[in-house]
Amino acid sequence: MTTASSVEPTRRDFLFIATGAAGAVGVGAVAWPLISQMNPDASTLAMASIEVDISAVPLGAIMTVKWRGKPVFIRHRTPKEIQEATDVPLAQLPDPQTDKARVQKPDWLVVVGICTHLGCVPIGQAGSRGDYDGWFCPCHGSQYDTSGRIRRGPAPKNLEVPAYSFLSDTKLKIG
C-alpha cells in the first residue's frame, strides 16, 4: 500500500506564485494601452452615424448632407418619380436592381452621392439631371435615374445606398 503524504507549501512556493501573479499584472498593464490605442478615435465614432431632420425637404427636392466625409443625397420623391422608378424594366439596367430594394419608404430615396465610375459628385439640380431626371455626372456623362440606378454612361454600378433607418416621420438616421 502506498500512503499519500501531504506536502506543506513552502516559502519558495509562495514566492513562485507571487512572482507569476506580479508578472501577469505587469504584462496586462503594458498590453492594455497598446490594445486600447487600436480603438477608433472619438471624432471617427462621432461620424459613424448622423441624424437628419427631413421635415424641411419639400416634395421633389433633394437635400445633401455629409456623412463619413461623403455627400449623401436625400430625395423626397414625387408620385411621378416613384412611378418612373418602378416602371423601368430590369433588362434595361446595366446594374439591375428594383426600386423597392433601394428604398425603405417609396417617397424617400437615400444614396451616397459619389459616381461609381471615378468618384465624382453627380449633379441633381433641376435642369441638369440628365435624360432620366435623376443625377448627371458632368465629368464623364454617367446618368442615374430617380432611384439612383445607372442608366447611361461609363459608371459600372448604381449609386450606393447607405445603411439608414427612419427614427420618426421627420427624422432619419444614416449609419
C-alpha positions in Angstrom: 0.0 0.0 0.0 1.1 3.5 -0.8 0.4 6.3 1.6 -0.3 9.7 0.4 1.6 12.4 2.2 0.6 16.0 2.0 3.3 18.4 1.4 3.1 21.7 3.2 3.6 24.8 1.0 7.0 26.3 1.5 8.2 29.9 1.3 9.6 29.1 -2.2 6.1 28.1 -3.5 4.6 31.3 -2.2 7.4 33.4 -3.9 6.9 31.5 -7.1 3.1 32.2 -7.2 3.5 35.8 -6.1 6.2 36.4 -8.8 3.9 34.9 -11.5 0.9 37.0 -10.5 3.0 40.2 -10.4 4.4 39.3 -13.9 0.8 38.7 -15.2 -0.3 42.1 -13.9 2.7 43.7 -15.4 2.1 42.2 -18.8 -1.6 43.3 -18.6 -0.5 46.9 -17.6 1.8 47.1 -20.7 -0.7 45.4 -23.1 -3.8 47.5 -22.1 -2.6 50.8 -23.7 -1.4 49.0 -26.8 -4.7 47.4 -27.3 -6.7 50.4 -26.3 -5.0 52.6 -28.9 -6.4 50.4 -31.7 -10.0 51.7 -30.9 -11.4 54.3 -33.2 -10.9 58.0 -32.3 -13.8 59.9 -30.8 -14.2 62.0 -33.9 -14.4 58.9 -36.0 -17.1 57.5 -33.8 -19.0 60.7 -34.0 -19.1 60.4 -37.8 -20.3 56.8 -37.7 -23.9 57.8 -37.8 -25.8 61.1 -38.1 -29.4 62.1 -37.6 -31.1 64.3 -40.2 -34.3 66.3 -39.9 -36.1 65.8 -43.2 -39.2 67.8 -42.3 -38.0 70.8 -44.3 -37.4 68.9 -47.6 -40.3 69.7 -49.9 -41.7 67.2 -52.3 -39.5 66.9 -55.4 -36.4 68.4 -53.6 -33.0 67.0 -52.8 -31.1 67.6 -49.6 -27.4 66.9 -49.4 -25.7 66.0 -46.0 -22.2 65.0 -45.2 -21.7 61.5 -43.7 -18.2 60.0 -43.2 -16.8 62.7 -45.4 -19.1 61.8 -48.3 -22.1 63.6 -49.7 -25.4 61.8 -49.2 -28.4 62.7 -51.3 -31.8 62.6 -49.6 -34.6 62.9 -52.2 -38.2 63.5 -51.4 -39.7 61.8 -54.5 -42.9 62.8 -56.2 -45.5 60.2 -57.2 -44.4 60.7 -60.8 -40.7 60.0 -59.9 -41.8 56.9 -57.9 -43.8 55.6 -60.8 -41.0 56.2 -63.3 -38.6 54.3 -61.0 -40.8 51.3 -60.5 -41.9 51.1 -64.2 -38.3 50.6 -65.6 -37.8 47.0 -66.9 -34.8 45.4 -65.2 -33.4 44.3 -68.6 -32.7 47.9 -69.5 -30.5 48.5 -66.5 -26.7 47.9 -66.6 -26.8 47.1 -62.8 -30.3 45.6 -62.4 -31.9 46.4 -59.0 -35.6 47.0 -58.3 -36.6 50.4 -56.8 -38.2 48.5 -53.9 -34.8 47.0 -53.0 -33.3 50.5 -52.9 -35.8 52.4 -50.6 -37.5 51.8 -47.3 -40.3 54.3 -47.9 -41.2 54.9 -51.6 -41.2 58.7 -51.2 -37.7 58.9 -49.7 -34.5 57.9 -51.5 -31.2 58.0 -49.7 -28.0 57.4 -51.7 -24.3 58.2 -51.4 -23.6 61.0 -53.9 -20.4 59.6 -55.4 -20.3 58.4 -59.0 -19.3 54.8 -59.2 -17.1 55.5 -62.2 -14.3 57.7 -60.9 -15.7 59.2 -57.7 -17.1 62.5 -59.0 -20.1 64.1 -57.4 -23.1 64.0 -59.7 -25.4 67.0 -60.2 -29.1 66.6 -59.2 -30.5 70.1 -59.5 -33.5 70.6 -61.8 -32.4 71.3 -65.4 -29.2 69.4 -65.1 -30.4 65.9 -64.1 -29.8 64.2 -67.5 -32.3 62.2 -69.5 -33.7 60.3 -66.6 -34.5 63.1 -64.2 -32.1 61.7 -61.6 -28.4 62.7 -61.4 -25.9 63.6 -64.1 -22.1 63.3 -63.7 -20.7 66.1 -65.8 -17.1 64.6 -65.8 -17.8 61.5 -67.9 -21.5 61.6 -68.7 -22.9 59.0 -66.4 -26.7 59.4 -65.9 -28.7 58.0 -63.0 -32.5 57.7 -62.7 -34.8 58.7 -59.8 -33.8 55.6 -57.9 -30.1 56.3 -58.2 -29.6 53.5 -60.7 -27.1 53.8 -63.6 -28.9 54.2 -66.9 -26.2 55.5 -69.3 -22.5 56.2 -69.3 -19.3 54.6 -68.1 -20.3 54.1 -64.4 -20.5 50.3 -63.7 -22.8 50.3 -60.7 -25.8 52.2 -59.1 -25.3 54.9 -56.5 -24.6 53.2 -53.2 -27.5 53.0 -50.7 -26.0 53.6 -47.1 -27.4 51.9 -44.1 -30.2 54.1 -42.8 -33.4 54.0 -40.7 -36.3 56.2 -40.0 -36.5 57.3 -36.4 -39.8 59.0 -37.0 -41.7 60.5 -39.9 -39.3 63.6 -39.9 -36.0 62.1 -38.6 -33.6 59.9 -40.5 -30.5 58.1 -39.1 -27.7 57.4 -41.5 -25.1 54.8 -40.4 
